Amino acid sequence: MTDMARSPRTPHKGILPPAWKQDFGPEAPRGRGIGDGIRNWWAGLTRPAQWAVGVPIILVLAIIPLYPPPLLDTPGTSFGGVMAQFAMYALIAIGLNVVVGQAGLLDLGYVGFYAVGAYTVGLLTSPNSPWNQTGGWLSPKWAWLLCVPIAILATAISGLILGTPTLRLRGDYLAIVTLGFGEIVRLLADNLPDITNGSLGLSRIQYPKLGESDSHAGGYFSSGNLGDKHTWNPLDHANSGTWWFWLGMVLVIIVLMFVGNLERSRVGRAWVAIREDEDAAEIMGVPTFKFKLWAFTIGAAIGGLSGALYAGQVQFINPQGFNVINSMLFLCAVVLGGQGNKLGVIVGAFLIVYLPNRFMSVNVGGQSLGDYKYLFFGLTLVVLMIFRPQGLFPARQKLLAYGRQVYRAVRRPAAAQATGAGQ
Amino acid sequence: MSAPALADVTLLASSSIEFNVSGVVDQFWRLTVEGLTYGSIYALVAVGYTLVYGVLRLINFAHSEVFMLGMFGQLVGLMVFGFAASGDVYSQGVALTIVYLALAMVFGMLVSGVAAVGLERVAYRPLRKRGAKPLIFLITAIGMSFVLQEFVHYVLPKLTGNKLGGLNAQQPITLVRPSEQFTLFDAPVTNIALVIVGAAVALALITELLINKTKFGRSIRAVAQDPDTATLMGVSRERVIMLTFLIGGVLAGAAALLYTLKIPNGIIYNGGFILGIKAFSAAVLGGIGNLRGALLGGLLLGLAEDYGQILFGTQWRDVVAFVVLVGVLMVRPTGILGESLGRARA
């Protein structure tokens, strides 16, 4: 009661974080480093100009795995394969970022959704599964492609099922319940041997059968496709990992556009409101439960998509691949990159995937450095949380509604002056 | 094509989950004794979660690693005092066994206590100084949990010449060989079960007295109730937090000994993980922040798990624990007894 009476005069300290206020304050210093410089420059470009810059960058990224630069290359494993894994993790990070970064719901069982997606594809297309439908209504040629939407749907439904009862819980309690959910999914996969083949896993899962020919027996996406190093033709030069990376990149871009549009919509504004202060959002008329459920379901569906990608790529899944440690790793990618920042979490995903693979061939004291990855992740997390809790690429608050128009209108007349709007 | 396949699956599914009700009825007392034994171990670890949560509103995710270090601590202690894993302590008389038990417990408590306090110093105090958000604490805790586990997994074997740590479980330490002492309604009660339940209940009672009757117990309650006012009244918050971590750690160390009595070959780098989650479930079950709740939750979870594993099959043991946790949180988000470390009166 007293809070209500007081609220008109006292500012909501929960909704406006200090960084945002600083940007708008007249005395605020402008542009704190290279990250903000790039951010300002990017925000100042017109939409076509952004595409003109973005498309070449994307093309360069796509060509990198064909001709890996010597320093960037991973000596132990195929660089294309690493990049494929990166694309998968990038999807996961974007999905988890919706849940953790945007809506502020701590989900420690995200690997459960990933597993649901992978197992949906596995159960429908692996010969080990009693539900194998390949050759029935799933033609082997289109099996994987048809399974992807089914996997997304199944995961979205599982997100809805988990979210409906649990999203009344907050913070740490939600974290624990989702952790329990992730473990339950894994234990179910492990302990229902008649359906999921238990710890033996499901093998020979279908994958996209594209470009089958005499030289490519299983098509471009087959794990047998090692790529022809001597040809200039990128389609033949690429090994299976690179093909999966390209597919993953396309999916990442689609998902990014989808999530970006959501963020700029009423849904995205509701998420931010919930993240900053759930009670205040509720009082201001945001149906918090509904939007939390939205975030959870959308995040889950993206996780399922990534799981389907994984199942097709490795063609073999077993419960060990879905333990809670992976959930923590996914969370690491999001936190490391910077929660709430889509490009940041993609960089986070890259670091998570790339660094262990890069150091796998480096030995220290008879132990591959790749083995120490969890040790380093743990240390990095602790150090980062102490010195830079907002992540490597922190999100800046920006005007979510009409942000671009406002920014351009404000910026153009006085570009040299310190106006921080839309930053 | 698809219809018969689906029918097949329902058949298969029903064959993999059976409800063995008669098994539970037949073995009721045996399961009860077993369940209470596990439950009291959960309870001791759960006290660590509950105390820290009560004072700091923080789930100390790395508490399971404190417990795991306790297991290694007692092993080291026993090694230092000339215990060989193959040696048969129990045959050399009760007195020596008790000495060894006490030694192991002291070392376990020491290592766990130091680990818990160190954890607080290294990982949580800097965050508290910066006024970090709860999510940040949680992620740091997860990070510390990784670090401690992987330290034992990869670094410890390097430092000790492969004597400690590594991928495989340590040599089982059998301090007490299980032998039946008496029967409770036809259920055999072993000496180990007696020691475990006895020690756990005694330690829980001591902790309860410590919190409710002593001066620093009162300061812990004060900080749990209202940190700012407690500070104004001259209670050192930092000291209270340190004490809280210490008590939790010491109890986890004691639980480590009881656990290795029950499962002699359970000493492994990731041995704390599942137990930690279950102990946390127990704490939540009873009402996190509530000492008696931790005890009650631990015992109930142990019982539920034991009945559940016979009812559904042993492979579902862990699933039962998680389902119980989720179920209780759905119905009663504050646990059975509710949150009350701060509200307890003296």
Boltz contact constraints between the chains, C-beta under 6 A:
constraints:
  - contact:
      token1: [A, 130]
      token2: [B, 8]
      max_distance: 6.0
  - contact:
      token1: [A, 130]
      token2: [B, 9]
      max_distance: 6.0
  - contact:
      token1: [A, 136]
      token2: [B, 1]
      max_distance: 6.0
  - contact:
      token1: [A, 136]
      token2: [B, 2]
      max_distance: 6.0
  - contact:
      token1: [A, 165]
      token2: [B, 330]
      max_distance: 6.0
  - contact:
      token1: [A, 169]
      token2: [B, 333]
      max_distance: 6.0
  - contact:
      token1: [A, 171]
      token2: [B, 134]
      max_distance: 6.0
  - contact:
      token1: [A, 172]
      token2: [B, 59]
      max_distance: 6.0
  - contact:
      token1: [A, 177]
      token2: [B, 326]
      max_distance: 6.0
  - contact:
      token1: [A, 177]
      token2: [B, 329]
      max_distance: 6.0
  - contact:
      token1: [A, 180]
      token2: [B, 322]
      max_distance: 6.0
  - contact:
      token1: [A, 180]
      token2: [B, 325]
      max_distance: 6.0
  - contact:
      token1: [A, 180]
      token2: [B, 326]
      max_distance: 6.0
  - contact:
      token1: [A, 183]
      token2: [B, 322]
      max_distance: 6.0
  - contact:
      token1: [A, 184]
      token2: [B, 319]
      max_distance: 6.0
  - contact:
      token1: [A, 184]
      token2: [B, 322]
      max_distance: 6.0
  - contact:
      token1: [A, 187]
      token2: [B, 318]
      max_distance: 6.0
  - contact:
      token1: [A, 187]
      token2: [B, 319]
      max_distance: 6.0
  - contact:
      token1: [A, 191]
      token2: [B, 315]
      max_distance: 6.0
  - contact:
      token1: [A, 192]
      token2: [B, 16]
      max_distance: 6.0
  - contact:
      token1: [A, 194]
      token2: [B, 12]
      max_distance: 6.0
  - contact:
      token1: [A, 194]
      token2: [B, 16]
      max_distance: 6.0
  - contact:
      token1: [A, 328]
      token2: [B, 142]
      max_distance: 6.0
  - contact:
      token1: [A, 335]
      token2: [B, 139]
      max_distance: 6.0
  - contact:
      token1: [A, 365]
      token2: [B, 158]
      max_distance: 6.0
  - contact:
      token1: [A, 371]
      token2: [B, 154]
      max_distance: 6.0
  - contact:
      token1: [A, 372]
      token2: [B, 154]
      max_distance: 6.0
  - contact:
      token1: [A, 374]
      token2: [B, 146]
      max_distance: 6.0
  - contact:
      token1: [A, 374]
      token2: [B, 150]
      max_distance: 6.0
  - contact:
      token1: [A, 375]
      token2: [B, 150]
      max_distance: 6.0
  - contact:
      token1: [A, 377]
      token2: [B, 146]
      max_distance: 6.0
  - contact:
      token1: [A, 378]
      token2: [B, 143]
      max_distance: 6.0
  - contact:
      token1: [A, 378]
      token2: [B, 146]
      max_distance: 6.0
  - contact:
      token1: [A, 378]
      token2: [B, 147]
      max_distance: 6.0
  - contact:
      token1: [A, 379]
      token2: [B, 147]
      max_distance: 6.0
  - contact:
      token1: [A, 381]
      token2: [B, 139]
      max_distance: 6.0
  - contact:
      token1: [A, 381]
      token2: [B, 143]
      max_distance: 6.0
  - contact:
      token1: [A, 382]
      token2: [B, 123]
      max_distance: 6.0
  - contact:
      token1: [A, 382]
      token2: [B, 140]
      max_distance: 6.0
  - contact:
      token1: [A, 382]
      token2: [B, 143]
      max_distance: 6.0
  - contact:
      token1: [A, 382]
      token2: [B, 144]
      max_distance: 6.0
  - contact:
      token1: [A, 385]
      token2: [B, 136]
      max_distance: 6.0
  - contact:
      token1: [A, 385]
      token2: [B, 139]
      max_distance: 6.0
  - contact:
      token1: [A, 385]
      token2: [B, 140]
      max_distance: 6.0
  - contact:
      token1: [A, 386]
      token2: [B, 126]
      max_distance: 6.0
  - contact:
      token1: [A, 389]
      token2: [B, 132]
      max_distance: 6.0
  - contact:
      token1: [A, 389]
      token2: [B, 136]
      max_distance: 6.0
